[in-house]
Amino acid sequence: CGKKAPQGVAATVNGVDIPTDKFDMEYAAQRNSIVLQYGEDYLKEDMGNGKGTVDQGIRQYVLNNLVQMETVKQDGEAKGIKADIKKVEEQLNALYKQEGGQDKFKEALKKQGLTEEFFKNYLETKEFLSEYTKKMLEDLKATDEDVKKEYDAHKDEYFTANAAHILVADEKEAKEIKKQLDEGADFAKLAKEKCTDPGSKDNGGELGDFSNGVMDPDFEKAVKSLKVGEISSPVKTTYGYHIIKLNSFNNLEFDKVKDQISKKLTDEKFTKYLNDLEKKAKVKKYIDPKKD
């Protein structure tokens, strides 16, 4: 930012210009959406941490997004990936019909500060991204060897468990409840009296069966550290303080989680690929969101 801008250019990616007209239209679309939800004054609110106002944040997001999209577009074109224009036309025709005709559709867009051309480009971009993502996930799919290696290194992370809990807001109260349980109090009875989780309170705190990745990470970590039948000390999560009783715990066999692991590793490879692509791109930004 701050470089002397060529006229009508918001940024360049590997020598390809992103027009300011495109930036202005994207910004207007994002801005109008925010205003419709929260009102005009919301744009002036400070986001904190030196990030500026909400309005400046929108401008920063739009500029970054356009640069990222141009980077991906160039990579996709080099790989021969294109949007399915037929699908785009089908979507537009469906919208025309829904709005009562093309003219009424244009009027609806105009009220939002948009044009039909902008919306069509939006649909084309959406279709392109769908095709690009599909192709890249196929090309970057994790190998069977990598999936098995990941499973062997992290077997304890893949499980099914059954547990009950007593959730309260205050740590002092949680410690008092743990003390009562250590002295022989009935877990289910205390849960019905004290638990603040409406989904499990009436069931004596029973949460039923769950697998890895479902619960809060700190809750899950505590579950993995318990023996079956054991009751935990207070465990802090974003929801409050839990006293957890573990009813059962079973590690999942490889065949039951291999698809889950494959997806995880493939997604990670795709994310790294996109990050590397962005790092290699030669980008010049000519708009300063906090000044213009």
C-alpha positions, 0 to 999 in steps of 0.5 A: 500500500502507498505506492503510486497507483496506475490510474484505475488499478487497485492492485496487480498480481503477477503483472495482472491488474485488478481494476478499481471498478471491481474493487468498488463494486465488491466493496459496495456489495459487502458494505451494503450487506453489513448496513442492512444487518447492523445499520450505517453507524456500525461502519464507524465502530472501532474494531480494536487492536489498531485494525481501524473501523469496521468500514476500513476492515471491509475495505481491507477484506475486499482488497485481500480477497480480490488478490487471493482470488486473482492468484487462484484464478491464474493458477486454475487457468494454468491448469486448464480449470474453468467455470461451467458457464452452462451452470451459471446461465441455469442459475441466472435463469432460475433467478430471473424466474424467481424475481418475475423476469430479467428486468425485475431481477436487475431492479432488485440488484440495483437497489443493492447497488449491484449490476447484473454483470457483477452478479454474473461474475460472482456466479462464475467465480463461485463455479470456478472455485467449486471446480478448482477445489474439486480438482485440487483435492483430487490431485492432493489427496493423501496417500494410503501410506500417509493416512496409516502413518497418521493413524499410528502416530495419533491412535488415542485421538480417534475414539468413541466415549460415553460420559456425564458431566455437571456444568457450573459457571463458578470454579469454587462451586465446581470444587465443592461439587467434586468434594461432595462426590468424593464423599459419596454423593450421587452424581446424577442427583447432583447433576439434576440439582446443579448442572447448568446445561439444559441438554443434559441436566434432566438426564442426570448430566448424561451426554451419551455417546460422542466421538473425537472432534465433537466436544470442546478441546479441553473437555476432550483432553480431560476425557482422554486422561480419565479411566472408565468410572473415574470422576474428574476434578473441575475442567475449565472450557469456554462453557464454564467448569465441568465435573466429568464422569467417564462411562466408557472409552474405546479407540476406533479401528483404522478402517472406521477413521481412515476416510476422516484422516484422509480428508484431514490430511488432504485439506491440510495439503490444500491449505498449504498449497494455497498459502505457498501460492500466495507467498510466491505471487508478486503482488502490489496493492495500490489502495490503502483501506485506512486512507482512501 
